[in-house]
Amino acid sequence: MTVAKSVALFALAAVLEIGGAWLIWQGVREHRGWLWIGLGVIGLGAYGFVATMQPDANFGRILAAYGGVFVAGSLIWGMAMDGFRPDRWDVTGALLCLVGVAVIMYAPR
């Protein structure tokens, strides 16, 4: 159950951080306004709290592993929200990052 909880928290953190950054991007770069920017700031702040809920108590490990989730999640977000089509190198890099997440977080200690 701990691994499932951790994976779910990583997914929620990715939605909040990537979504928050995307909302700010839309507010500034696409001129959608301060409401979008404000919602993005709230999302980014919420991400910080979700990261603290990980079962592992080591800040460095959590943030290092989350970096891999962020890489893969950003490509998925770009596909879903902006029509981005990753090439094979994007996909390969994201998969390597996710292997790194698994090693960092879930290898037996």
C-alpha positions as CSV (number, residue, x, y, z in Angstrom):
1,M,0.0,0.0,0.0
2,T,2.9,2.4,0.7
3,V,4.1,2.2,-2.9
4,A,0.6,2.8,-4.3
5,K,0.2,5.8,-2.0
6,S,3.6,7.2,-3.0
7,V,2.8,6.8,-6.7
8,A,-0.6,8.4,-6.3
9,L,1.0,11.4,-4.4
10,F,3.6,11.7,-7.2
11,A,0.8,11.8,-9.8
12,L,-1.1,14.4,-7.8
13,A,2.1,16.5,-7.3
14,A,2.7,16.4,-11.0
15,V,-0.8,17.6,-11.9
16,L,-0.5,20.4,-9.4
17,E,3.0,21.6,-10.3
18,I,2.8,21.1,-14.1
19,G,-0.8,22.4,-14.2
20,G,0.1,25.4,-12.1
21,A,3.1,26.2,-14.3
22,W,0.9,25.7,-17.4
23,L,-1.8,28.1,-16.0
24,I,0.8,30.8,-15.4
25,W,2.2,30.2,-18.9
26,Q,-1.3,30.6,-20.3
27,G,-1.9,33.7,-18.2
28,V,1.3,35.4,-19.3
29,R,2.3,34.0,-22.7
30,E,-1.2,33.5,-24.0
31,H,-2.6,36.7,-22.4
32,R,-5.4,34.9,-20.5
33,G,-5.0,37.2,-17.5
34,W,-4.5,37.3,-13.8
35,L,-7.1,34.8,-12.9
36,W,-5.1,32.1,-14.7
37,I,-1.9,33.3,-13.1
38,G,-3.5,33.3,-9.7
39,L,-4.8,29.8,-10.1
40,G,-1.4,28.7,-11.2
41,V,0.2,30.1,-8.1
42,I,-2.3,28.3,-6.0
43,G,-1.5,25.0,-7.8
44,L,2.2,25.5,-7.4
45,G,1.7,26.2,-3.7
46,A,-0.5,23.1,-3.2
47,Y,2.2,21.0,-4.9
48,G,4.6,21.9,-2.1
49,F,2.2,20.5,0.5
50,V,1.5,17.3,-1.4
51,A,5.2,16.6,-1.6
52,T,5.4,16.6,2.2
53,M,2.8,13.7,2.3
54,Q,5.2,11.2,0.8
55,P,5.7,8.2,3.1
56,D,9.5,8.5,2.9
57,A,10.9,11.2,5.2
58,N,14.0,12.2,3.1
59,F,13.5,15.5,1.3
60,G,16.4,15.0,-1.1
61,R,15.2,11.5,-2.1
62,I,11.6,12.7,-2.6
63,L,12.5,15.7,-4.7
64,A,15.1,13.8,-6.7
65,A,12.6,11.1,-7.6
66,Y,9.9,13.6,-8.3
67,G,12.2,15.1,-10.9
68,G,11.7,12.0,-13.0
69,V,8.0,12.1,-12.5
70,F,8.0,15.8,-13.6
71,V,9.9,15.0,-16.8
72,A,7.4,12.3,-17.9
73,G,4.4,14.2,-16.6
74,S,5.4,17.3,-18.6
75,L,5.5,15.4,-21.8
76,I,2.1,13.9,-21.1
77,W,0.7,17.3,-20.2
78,G,2.0,18.8,-23.3
79,M,0.4,16.1,-25.4
80,A,-2.9,16.4,-23.6
81,M,-3.1,20.2,-23.4
82,D,-1.0,21.6,-26.2
83,G,-1.0,19.0,-28.9
84,F,2.7,18.3,-28.4
85,R,4.0,15.1,-30.0
86,P,7.1,13.7,-28.3
87,D,9.6,12.0,-30.5
88,R,11.3,8.7,-29.7
89,W,14.1,10.4,-27.8
90,D,11.6,12.3,-25.6
91,V,9.9,9.0,-24.8
92,T,13.2,7.2,-24.2
93,G,14.4,10.0,-21.9
94,A,11.1,10.0,-19.9
95,L,11.2,6.2,-19.5
96,L,14.8,6.4,-18.3
97,C,13.7,9.0,-15.8
98,L,10.9,6.8,-14.5
99,V,13.3,3.9,-14.1
100,G,15.4,6.3,-12.0
101,V,12.3,7.1,-9.9
102,A,11.7,3.4,-9.3
103,V,15.3,2.9,-8.2
104,I,15.5,5.9,-6.0
105,M,12.2,5.4,-4.3
106,Y,11.3,1.8,-4.3
107,A,14.6,-0.2,-4.3
108,P,15.0,-2.3,-1.1
109,R,17.1,-0.5,1.5
